[in-house]
Amino acid sequence: MHKNKVNDAITVFEFNTLLFPGSGNVFDSLGEAYYKQGDKQRSLFSYKRSLELDPANDNAKNIIAELQK
């Protein structure tokens, strides 16, 4: 994602969610990629899932609040 290959990053992160469905971090990364792509609905879903898996994820809390405005 650092090289602005957001679509490629989304593909990798989506695969990671299948490999590691219990990891809040992979859903956080996927949410960030969707956010960067401008897909707010999918970003919100991913960040909410991340927060469910990791309730201490302050980044997810902040982005969810921003997306729900």
Rosetta constraint file for C-alpha pairs under 8 A:
AtomPair CA 1 CA 5 HARMONIC 5.22 0.50
AtomPair CA 1 CA 6 HARMONIC 5.23 0.50
AtomPair CA 1 CA 8 HARMONIC 7.77 0.50
AtomPair CA 1 CA 9 HARMONIC 5.55 0.50
AtomPair CA 1 CA 33 HARMONIC 7.31 0.50
AtomPair CA 5 CA 9 HARMONIC 6.24 0.50
AtomPair CA 6 CA 10 HARMONIC 6.11 0.50
AtomPair CA 6 CA 33 HARMONIC 6.13 0.50
AtomPair CA 6 CA 36 HARMONIC 7.28 0.50
AtomPair CA 6 CA 37 HARMONIC 6.61 0.50
AtomPair CA 7 CA 11 HARMONIC 6.39 0.50
AtomPair CA 7 CA 37 HARMONIC 7.81 0.50
AtomPair CA 8 CA 12 HARMONIC 6.41 0.50
AtomPair CA 9 CA 13 HARMONIC 6.01 0.50
AtomPair CA 9 CA 33 HARMONIC 6.81 0.50
AtomPair CA 10 CA 14 HARMONIC 5.88 0.50
AtomPair CA 10 CA 30 HARMONIC 6.20 0.50
AtomPair CA 10 CA 33 HARMONIC 5.96 0.50
AtomPair CA 10 CA 34 HARMONIC 7.10 0.50
AtomPair CA 11 CA 15 HARMONIC 6.31 0.50
AtomPair CA 12 CA 16 HARMONIC 6.20 0.50
AtomPair CA 13 CA 17 HARMONIC 6.32 0.50
AtomPair CA 13 CA 26 HARMONIC 6.45 0.50
AtomPair CA 13 CA 27 HARMONIC 7.64 0.50
AtomPair CA 13 CA 29 HARMONIC 6.77 0.50
AtomPair CA 13 CA 30 HARMONIC 5.30 0.50
AtomPair CA 14 CA 18 HARMONIC 6.77 0.50
AtomPair CA 14 CA 30 HARMONIC 6.70 0.50
AtomPair CA 15 CA 19 HARMONIC 6.41 0.50
AtomPair CA 16 CA 20 HARMONIC 5.77 0.50
AtomPair CA 16 CA 21 HARMONIC 7.70 0.50
AtomPair CA 16 CA 26 HARMONIC 6.35 0.50
AtomPair CA 17 CA 21 HARMONIC 4.91 0.50
AtomPair CA 17 CA 23 HARMONIC 7.58 0.50
AtomPair CA 17 CA 26 HARMONIC 6.00 0.50
AtomPair CA 17 CA 27 HARMONIC 6.54 0.50
AtomPair CA 20 CA 26 HARMONIC 7.41 0.50
AtomPair CA 22 CA 53 HARMONIC 6.55 0.50
AtomPair CA 23 CA 27 HARMONIC 6.99 0.50
AtomPair CA 23 CA 50 HARMONIC 7.46 0.50
AtomPair CA 23 CA 53 HARMONIC 6.60 0.50
AtomPair CA 23 CA 54 HARMONIC 7.95 0.50
AtomPair CA 24 CA 28 HARMONIC 6.15 0.50
AtomPair CA 24 CA 49 HARMONIC 7.14 0.50
AtomPair CA 24 CA 50 HARMONIC 4.15 0.50
AtomPair CA 24 CA 51 HARMONIC 6.70 0.50
AtomPair CA 24 CA 52 HARMONIC 7.62 0.50
AtomPair CA 24 CA 53 HARMONIC 4.95 0.50
AtomPair CA 24 CA 54 HARMONIC 5.38 0.50
AtomPair CA 25 CA 29 HARMONIC 6.22 0.50
AtomPair CA 25 CA 50 HARMONIC 6.61 0.50
AtomPair CA 26 CA 30 HARMONIC 6.18 0.50
AtomPair CA 26 CA 50 HARMONIC 7.63 0.50
AtomPair CA 27 CA 31 HARMONIC 5.99 0.50
AtomPair CA 27 CA 46 HARMONIC 5.25 0.50
AtomPair CA 27 CA 47 HARMONIC 6.36 0.50
AtomPair CA 27 CA 49 HARMONIC 6.53 0.50
AtomPair CA 27 CA 50 HARMONIC 4.99 0.50
AtomPair CA 28 CA 32 HARMONIC 6.22 0.50
AtomPair CA 28 CA 46 HARMONIC 6.49 0.50
AtomPair CA 28 CA 47 HARMONIC 5.53 0.50
AtomPair CA 28 CA 50 HARMONIC 5.44 0.50
AtomPair CA 28 CA 60 HARMONIC 6.80 0.50
AtomPair CA 29 CA 33 HARMONIC 6.29 0.50
AtomPair CA 30 CA 34 HARMONIC 6.21 0.50
AtomPair CA 30 CA 43 HARMONIC 7.29 0.50
AtomPair CA 30 CA 46 HARMONIC 6.39 0.50
AtomPair CA 31 CA 35 HARMONIC 6.02 0.50
AtomPair CA 31 CA 42 HARMONIC 7.01 0.50
AtomPair CA 31 CA 43 HARMONIC 4.20 0.50
AtomPair CA 31 CA 44 HARMONIC 6.77 0.50
AtomPair CA 31 CA 45 HARMONIC 7.53 0.50
AtomPair CA 31 CA 46 HARMONIC 4.77 0.50
AtomPair CA 31 CA 47 HARMONIC 5.32 0.50
AtomPair CA 32 CA 36 HARMONIC 6.14 0.50
AtomPair CA 32 CA 43 HARMONIC 6.67 0.50
AtomPair CA 33 CA 37 HARMONIC 6.19 0.50
AtomPair CA 33 CA 43 HARMONIC 7.59 0.50
AtomPair CA 34 CA 38 HARMONIC 6.17 0.50
AtomPair CA 34 CA 39 HARMONIC 5.16 0.50
AtomPair CA 34 CA 40 HARMONIC 6.83 0.50
AtomPair CA 34 CA 42 HARMONIC 6.29 0.50
AtomPair CA 34 CA 43 HARMONIC 4.92 0.50
AtomPair CA 35 CA 39 HARMONIC 5.71 0.50
AtomPair CA 35 CA 40 HARMONIC 5.80 0.50
AtomPair CA 35 CA 43 HARMONIC 5.30 0.50
AtomPair CA 39 CA 43 HARMONIC 6.10 0.50
AtomPair CA 40 CA 44 HARMONIC 5.94 0.50
AtomPair CA 40 CA 67 HARMONIC 6.87 0.50
AtomPair CA 41 CA 45 HARMONIC 6.33 0.50
AtomPair CA 42 CA 46 HARMONIC 6.12 0.50
AtomPair CA 43 CA 47 HARMONIC 6.11 0.50
AtomPair CA 44 CA 48 HARMONIC 6.05 0.50
AtomPair CA 44 CA 63 HARMONIC 7.84 0.50
AtomPair CA 44 CA 64 HARMONIC 6.02 0.50
AtomPair CA 44 CA 67 HARMONIC 6.58 0.50
AtomPair CA 45 CA 49 HARMONIC 6.24 0.50
AtomPair CA 46 CA 50 HARMONIC 6.12 0.50
AtomPair CA 47 CA 51 HARMONIC 6.15 0.50
AtomPair CA 47 CA 60 HARMONIC 5.29 0.50
AtomPair CA 47 CA 61 HARMONIC 7.87 0.50
AtomPair CA 47 CA 63 HARMONIC 7.42 0.50
AtomPair CA 47 CA 64 HARMONIC 6.55 0.50
AtomPair CA 48 CA 52 HARMONIC 6.24 0.50
AtomPair CA 48 CA 60 HARMONIC 7.11 0.50
AtomPair CA 48 CA 64 HARMONIC 7.00 0.50
AtomPair CA 49 CA 53 HARMONIC 6.35 0.50
AtomPair CA 50 CA 54 HARMONIC 5.98 0.50
AtomPair CA 50 CA 55 HARMONIC 7.98 0.50
AtomPair CA 50 CA 57 HARMONIC 7.62 0.50
AtomPair CA 50 CA 60 HARMONIC 6.89 0.50
AtomPair CA 51 CA 55 HARMONIC 4.91 0.50
AtomPair CA 51 CA 56 HARMONIC 7.32 0.50
AtomPair CA 51 CA 57 HARMONIC 5.96 0.50
AtomPair CA 51 CA 60 HARMONIC 6.01 0.50
AtomPair CA 51 CA 61 HARMONIC 7.07 0.50
AtomPair CA 57 CA 61 HARMONIC 6.56 0.50
AtomPair CA 58 CA 62 HARMONIC 6.18 0.50
AtomPair CA 59 CA 63 HARMONIC 6.23 0.50
AtomPair CA 60 CA 64 HARMONIC 5.95 0.50
AtomPair CA 61 CA 65 HARMONIC 6.23 0.50
AtomPair CA 62 CA 66 HARMONIC 6.26 0.50
AtomPair CA 63 CA 67 HARMONIC 6.04 0.50
AtomPair CA 64 CA 68 HARMONIC 6.08 0.50
AtomPair CA 65 CA 69 HARMONIC 6.54 0.50
